[in-house]
Amino acid sequence: APEPVAIADLIDAAAAANREAFRAAGVDLTTSVARAIPAVAVDPDRIQEVLTNLLENALRHTPAGGTTSLNARPSANTRRTAAVIEVRDSGSGFLPQDAERIFGRFVKSADSPGSGLGLAIARAIVEAHHGTLTAHSDGPGQGALFTLQIPLISVTESA
């Protein structure tokens, strides 16, 4: 059920829903939203599911004293206007060559209590919104960056 949603509202809701878990684990959670990002047409519940999955993964892989940031900005790509939402952590990271593999079904780290479906489902939700979800890490111990891009609503679409 897509509807126009402000990016700041998505970021605020995801942070609020997860802030206590971060506090309890001793991991700093910060947020920032660039000014004047137009709305996106999304199912807010499904995008919250994606953001929660990414934040829970970041928390699971970031030790106490570490940091996780949830940031949003407009895309620098002038050919495809999109909102860019990034979840960056200072946690365990992964091998750079595993950046695509981790989105596979049943792929999970040894310490994960889940089924290994979270990132596969998150990517499917984002792609259903005509967006992309990618991952990057410089290697083990170097943290991880998950980047979600969702097309912005054009002026003609919102009129």
Protein Blocks (a to p, Z undefined) as FASTA:
>chain_A
ZZdddfklmmmmmmmmmmmmmmmnopacdddddehiacddddfklmmmmmmmmmmmmmmm
pcehiacdddddddfblklgcdddddddfbebpafklmmmmmpghiacfklcbeolmmmm
mmmmmmmnopacddddebehiapadddddddddfklmZZ
